Amino acid sequence: MNTLKVLKDNPNNANKNYKIINFVEKNFNRIVQGIGMILVIIALVLILLVAYVYFCVILPSRCEQPLIRRVVDTLIALWLLFSILETFGRAALIEPGTPPPDLLSEEETLNIKASHENQIENQNLEENYLPPELVGYRWCSVCNKVKPPRTRHDKISNSCVLRLDHFCVCTFPFF
């Protein structure tokens, strides 16, 4: 069935669809944050489920093994479980980092902002000359701040994030 024909035949459907799309656009950040929290909880439940199966099903079934072997297995499993939970907690709770406010001098900041404004007006990259030490720096029109190389504006946190091209970089020290 042709979607356009359905919308033309029944304008109420078009109005309902518009309302749904408008709601999703307005509440996108909240929806994504809610989904993110749900995914964190699901991951935590799965980690704890694996730990439960190991400690309550697998480990007791190995009672015929020597005591020292069971103790060593238990200690290794506990160490792994706490390492996983600590790493997961840090990865889920630590902020990825934002550019410092005093990143560049005021003159350099104004140069980058002017270059950004010229680029918007002229759409000509050749006229937007920046000194070599400032190449890669850009202007964030949402935050009204300078963005260092590899920094992007994150819609979810509504701030510029260092190295957003690979968001997981904030978790590397914990692995």
N, C-alpha and C positions, 0 to 999 in steps of 0.2 A: 504494500500500500504506500502511496506517495505521501510523504510527510507534509509537503507544501499544500497538497489538496486537503488534507485533514485540517491544517491550520486555517485555510481559507474557508472551509465549510463550517468550522466551529471556532469563532474568535475567542471563546472562553478558554479553549485549550491553549491558545497562544498567550493569553493573559496569565494563565496559571504557570506556563513554562517560564515566562518572563519573571514572574515573582520568585520562582525557585532559583533561577539563575542569579537574580539580583540578591537574594538571601545568601547564596553560596559566595558570591563575590564580596559582599560586605563582611561576612563572618569567616572568610577563608583562614585567617591566622588562628582564630579560635578553634576551627575544625582541625587544622593541621596539628596544633598543640595538643588537642584532645586525642587525636589518633596517635601522636607520638607518645603520650603518657600511657595509652592502652598498650602500645607495642613494648614499652619498657616493662610494664606489669606482666605481659605475656612472656617476655624473655626471662624475667625473674622467676615466674612460676615454673617454666620449663627447666631452669637450672636447679631449682629446689626439688622438682620432681625426679630428676636424674639422681640427685643426692639421696633422696628418700629411697628410691629403688636400690641403690647401691648399699646403703647402710641398713635397710630393713629387709631386703630380699636376698641380695647376692652375698653380702658378708656373713649373715647367719648360716647360709647354706654351706659355707666353707669351714664348718666347725671341726672337721676331721683333720685339718691342717695343724701343724705345730703352733703353739701359742705365740712364739716370737714372730712367725710369719704373719699371723693375723694382726698382731700389734703394729708391725711395720706397715702392712697394707692399710690399716686404719689411719695411722699417722700420715702416710702419703696422701690418702684420700682427703683427710681433713685439711692438710696443707693446700692441696689443689682446690678444694671447695672455697676456702677462705681467700685464696689468691684470685680465683674467678670472681667472687663476690666483691672483693675490694676493687679490682680492675673495672668491673661493670659499674659499680657505684661511682667511681671517679669519672669514668667516661660519660655517665648519664648526668652527673651533677655539676661538673666543672665547666665554667663558661669558656668559650673558645678564644676570647681575647679581642679587644678592640684597639684601634690605633690610638696612641697617646695624643692628648690635645696639643702639646707643644712639640709636635713632630718636626716641623720646619719653622724657619723664621717667618715673620709677618710678610716680608717682601716676597719670599718664595711662595708663600700661600697665595698672595694676591696674583702672582704670575700664573699659577696653575688655575686659579679661578677665572682670570681673564682669558686664558687659553681655552678653557671650557666654554665660556660665553661666546668667544669668537667662533669656536667650532660649531656651536648650535646655530649661530647667525649665518655664518658663511658656508658651512659644510665643506670647507676646503682645508685639508690637513697641512698643506704647504705653508699657509699663512700663520699657522699656530706653532711657531718656533718656541721651544723650551731649551734652556741650557742642558748640556749632556747629563749633569748630575740630577736633573729633575725628570728625565725621560722615564716613563713608567708610572709616574705619579699622576693621579687623576683627581677630579673633583666630584664628590658625591652631592648631587642636587637634592637628595632627600635629607641627609644629615647636615648639609652645608659645611662639610669638612673635607680635608685632603685625604685621599685614599692612597696608601703606599702600593707598590707593585703587588699583585696577587691578592689584593683586598677587594672584597665585593660587599654590596649591601644585602643583608639577609632580611627577607620579608617577615620571617617568623619572629626574630628577636628585635626587628625594626632598628637595627644598628649595623654599622660596617663591621665586618669580621675579618681579622687577619687570616690570610691564606684560606679563604673560603673555597677556592678551587679544589681543595681537598680537606673537607671539614674535619675528617678524622685526625688531622695533624695534632689537634688538641689532646688526643688520647695516646699518642705515641710514647710519651714518657712512662706510661703505666703498663706497657707490654714488655 
